[in-house]
Amino acid sequence: MSLPFQSIFHKFCSYEWICRLVMTLIGVLVCGFSVGFFQVANFGTDPFTAFATGISNLFHVSYGTLYPWLNLVLLIAMLFYGRHYIGIATIINIIGIGFMADLSKSLLLQITPTPDFMARILYLLIGMIILCICASMYMTSDLGVSTYDVVAISLAKLKTPLQFRFWRVLTDFFCVLIGFLLGATIGIGTIFTAFCMGPFLQFFNEKLWDPLLIRMRSADIHRQRNQENNFETNSKN
């Protein structure tokens, strides 16, 4: 096996890369699934969903229909100010989020066609937990981010003392404002995610997913050393 091919093979068959890929697939698609919980709870969706819902109201189409087109517009903008953030997660986000949101909303309404107040509270809490954990999961995987996430990430790279969580709160607030002006439902769920999602994302990044990837990276280094030792042993024999 040639050296360049060995390098490529090792990269895409490493424990770390496979872990990143799984984190990306699960994180993005389950984030989309969480949107349905917010919609059925009817206490307001997350800020970007509120923004997208407002735009869908403007054009009189469903959220699932509007979402890919909205992200396509943002993707074009992303080519100019953050093309290095485009990856597998970006594409999956554009294609899968809207579909997963419509799917989860349909399933939940079949289970509880007219959810009572306690069921709505439960759906809201589940949606928040899933959204924060899974958004952190796929952002940490570093195989691309959503067209919306890249805005706060890019702003956090500026030479200012302000961290990612501040910029995320600011961009979330902007989305909430636009969504409200265009008729999206704004409620406790929207306000909570607007002010808390940024800090929660940073918390899960640092405490959960970054340590996992460090362990995977260590496992790859250990495996590579074993392969080198086995190669040297075989060569001597």
Phi, psi and omega per residue, in radians:
M1 nan 2.203 -3.098
S2 -1.168 2.733 -3.097
L3 -1.058 -0.813 3.114
P4 -1.055 -0.694 -3.139
F5 -1.180 -0.649 3.095
Q6 -1.072 -0.714 -3.140
S7 -1.105 -0.786 3.126
I8 -1.135 -0.767 -3.127
F9 -1.067 -0.755 -3.122
H10 -1.134 -0.695 -3.107
K11 -1.102 -0.836 -3.019
F12 -1.569 -0.021 3.067
C13 -2.071 0.204 3.132
S14 -1.338 2.688 3.085
Y15 -1.003 -0.737 -3.078
E16 -1.106 -0.794 -3.089
W17 -1.172 -0.709 3.111
I18 -1.099 -0.708 3.103
C19 -1.088 -0.742 3.109
R20 -1.080 -0.728 -3.127
L21 -1.127 -0.782 3.124
V22 -1.111 -0.744 3.109
M23 -1.054 -0.681 -3.134
T24 -1.148 -0.884 -3.099
L25 -1.066 -0.881 -3.116
I26 -1.162 -0.814 -3.078
G27 -1.023 -0.859 -3.084
V28 -1.172 -0.870 -3.051
L29 -1.177 -0.679 -3.139
V30 -1.279 -0.511 2.996
C31 -1.012 -0.777 3.099
G32 -1.078 -0.696 3.135
F33 -1.108 -0.591 -3.116
S34 -1.167 -0.451 -3.124
V35 -1.058 -0.648 3.124
G36 -1.067 -0.613 3.097
F37 -1.116 -0.736 3.101
F38 -1.102 -0.746 -3.085
Q39 -1.152 -0.736 3.141
V40 -1.265 -0.634 3.099
A41 -1.071 -0.591 3.077
N42 1.048 0.601 2.995
F43 -1.878 0.311 -3.061
G44 1.722 2.467 -3.135
T45 -1.606 -3.106 3.025
D46 -1.168 2.796 -3.005
P47 -0.968 -0.802 -3.094
F48 -1.211 -0.616 3.067
T49 -1.131 -0.653 3.071
A50 -1.077 -0.746 3.100
F51 -1.077 -0.844 -3.132
A52 -1.145 -0.655 3.103
T53 -1.115 -0.707 3.084
G54 -1.074 -0.740 3.108
I55 -1.144 -0.700 3.121
S56 -1.135 -0.620 3.056
N57 -1.099 -0.677 -3.116
L58 -1.089 -0.685 -3.096
F59 -1.740 0.016 3.080
H60 1.028 0.826 3.058
V61 -2.268 2.895 3.133
S62 -1.291 2.800 3.113
Y63 -1.025 -0.784 -3.120
G64 -1.095 -0.571 3.119
T65 -1.312 -0.708 -3.068
L66 -1.302 -0.623 -2.970
Y67 -0.958 -0.863 -3.139
P68 -1.076 -0.654 -3.119
W69 -1.215 -0.685 3.091
L70 -1.099 -0.747 3.140
N71 -1.220 -0.500 3.083
L72 -1.131 -0.713 3.089
V73 -1.091 -0.792 3.133
L74 -1.167 -0.560 3.112
L75 -1.135 -0.691 3.101
I76 -1.074 -0.758 3.085
A77 -1.124 -0.630 -3.129
M78 -1.115 -0.509 3.115
L79 -1.093 -0.427 -3.099
F80 -1.633 -0.636 -3.032
Y81 -2.020 -0.012 -3.138
G82 -2.888 0.767 -3.053
R83 -1.113 -0.458 -3.133
H84 -1.238 -0.177 3.081
Y85 -1.571 -0.120 3.135
I86 -1.294 2.291 -3.141
G87 -2.807 -2.832 -3.125
I88 -1.003 -0.741 -3.103
A89 -1.091 -0.620 3.142
T90 -1.096 -0.796 -3.111
I91 -1.181 -0.801 3.132
I92 -1.064 -0.676 3.139
N93 -1.059 -0.798 -3.121
I94 -1.128 -0.738 -3.039
I95 -1.421 -0.701 -2.910
G96 -1.744 -0.460 -3.016
I97 -1.056 -0.886 -3.113
G98 -1.048 -0.749 3.126
F99 -1.093 -0.799 -3.117
M100 -1.140 -0.628 3.120
A101 -1.130 -0.822 3.116
D102 -1.113 -0.666 -3.141
L103 -1.121 -0.851 -3.106
S104 -1.147 -0.669 3.109
K105 -1.090 -0.747 3.128
S106 -1.103 -0.758 -3.126
L107 -1.139 -0.753 -3.118
L108 -1.156 -0.640 3.125
L109 -1.250 -0.452 3.045
Q110 -1.254 -0.628 3.131
I111 -1.277 -0.791 3.138
T112 -2.315 1.499 -3.100
P113 -0.985 -0.659 3.100
T114 -2.278 1.382 -3.078
P115 -1.076 2.394 3.093
D116 -1.384 -3.120 -3.042
F117 -1.061 -0.747 -3.113
M118 -1.173 -0.670 3.103
A119 -1.132 -0.671 3.117
R120 -1.142 -0.700 3.078
I121 -1.067 -0.779 -3.133
L122 -1.076 -0.792 3.127
Y123 -1.088 -0.676 3.131
L124 -1.099 -0.826 -3.127
L125 -1.114 -0.746 3.115
I126 -1.090 -0.779 3.137
G127 -1.053 -0.751 3.139
M128 -1.100 -0.822 -3.110
I129 -1.083 -0.845 -3.126
I130 -1.072 -0.795 -3.084
L131 -1.056 -0.851 -3.089
C132 -1.145 -0.795 -3.111
I133 -1.153 -0.785 -3.044
C134 -1.339 -0.581 3.063
A135 -1.138 -0.739 3.077
S136 -1.096 -0.653 -3.115
M137 -1.058 -0.896 -3.050
Y138 -1.381 -0.446 3.068
M139 -1.206 -0.656 3.122
T140 -1.235 -0.511 -3.116
S141 -1.088 -0.380 3.020
D142 1.040 0.657 3.028
L143 -1.994 0.686 -3.100
G144 1.798 2.741 3.093
V145 -2.290 2.988 3.119
S146 -1.207 2.789 -3.129
T147 -1.103 -0.450 3.109
Y148 -1.421 -0.750 -3.095
D149 -1.037 -0.565 -3.062
V150 -1.146 -0.379 -3.138
V151 -1.111 -0.940 -3.136
A152 -1.163 -0.653 3.130
I153 -1.096 -0.770 3.137
S154 -1.139 -0.720 3.125
L155 -1.127 -0.615 3.141
A156 -1.191 -0.359 3.119
K157 -1.376 -0.216 3.129
L158 -1.135 2.697 -3.108
K159 -1.379 1.243 3.090
T160 -2.330 2.815 3.109
P161 -1.344 -0.025 -3.057
L162 -1.425 2.297 -3.114
Q163 -1.527 3.025 -3.114
F164 -0.957 -0.747 -3.053
R165 -1.041 -0.613 3.107
F166 -1.143 -0.839 -3.119
W167 -1.127 -0.594 3.121
R168 -1.157 -0.744 3.095
V169 -1.069 -0.716 -3.118
L170 -1.143 -0.819 3.138
T171 -1.187 -0.611 3.085
D172 -1.122 -0.739 3.128
F173 -1.079 -0.701 3.109
F174 -1.072 -0.749 3.122
C175 -1.123 -0.709 3.118
V176 -1.074 -0.757 -3.122
L177 -1.087 -0.823 -3.137
I178 -1.142 -0.747 3.116
G179 -1.051 -0.743 3.129
F180 -1.086 -0.781 -3.128
L181 -1.124 -0.443 -3.118
L182 -1.762 0.217 2.989
G183 1.603 0.188 3.089
A184 -1.279 2.654 3.120
T185 -1.291 2.091 3.115
I186 -1.956 2.161 -3.105
G187 -2.532 -2.821 -3.093
I188 -1.084 -0.620 3.120
G189 -1.107 -0.713 3.133
T190 -1.150 -0.816 -3.114
I191 -1.112 -0.735 -3.117
F192 -1.079 -0.862 -3.110
T193 -1.185 -0.591 3.137
A194 -1.070 -0.692 -3.065
F195 -1.712 -0.310 -3.033
C196 -1.986 -0.337 -3.042
M197 -1.136 -0.723 3.126
G198 -0.987 -0.948 3.094
P199 -1.052 -0.679 3.121
F200 -1.134 -0.723 3.100
L201 -1.040 -0.810 3.138
Q202 -1.103 -0.662 3.126
F203 -1.108 -0.879 -3.125
F204 -1.158 -0.600 3.074
N205 -1.004 -0.884 -3.011
E206 -1.351 -0.587 -3.013
K207 -1.707 -0.362 -3.026
L208 -2.095 -1.075 -2.948
W209 -1.443 -0.673 3.077
D210 -1.045 -0.821 3.091
P211 -1.052 -0.613 3.118
L212 -1.110 -0.791 -3.140
L213 -1.164 -0.587 3.078
I214 -1.100 -0.709 3.100
R215 -1.143 -0.698 3.113
M216 -1.131 -0.676 3.127
R217 -1.137 -0.706 3.110
S218 -1.131 -0.669 3.104
A219 -1.119 -0.662 3.104
D220 -1.138 -0.747 3.123
I221 -1.090 -0.736 3.119
H222 -1.113 -0.737 3.138
R223 -1.135 -0.718 -3.123
Q224 -1.134 -0.689 3.112
R225 -1.137 -0.689 3.097
N226 -1.111 -0.696 3.103
Q227 -1.103 -0.717 3.126
E228 -1.151 -0.708 3.121
N229 -1.145 -0.707 3.120
N230 -1.150 -0.654 3.131
F231 -1.131 -0.747 -3.140
E232 -1.143 -0.700 3.135
T233 -1.117 -0.769 3.128
N234 -1.133 -0.625 -3.133
S235 -1.161 -0.682 3.130
K236 -1.196 -0.594 -3.136
N237 -1.327 nan nan
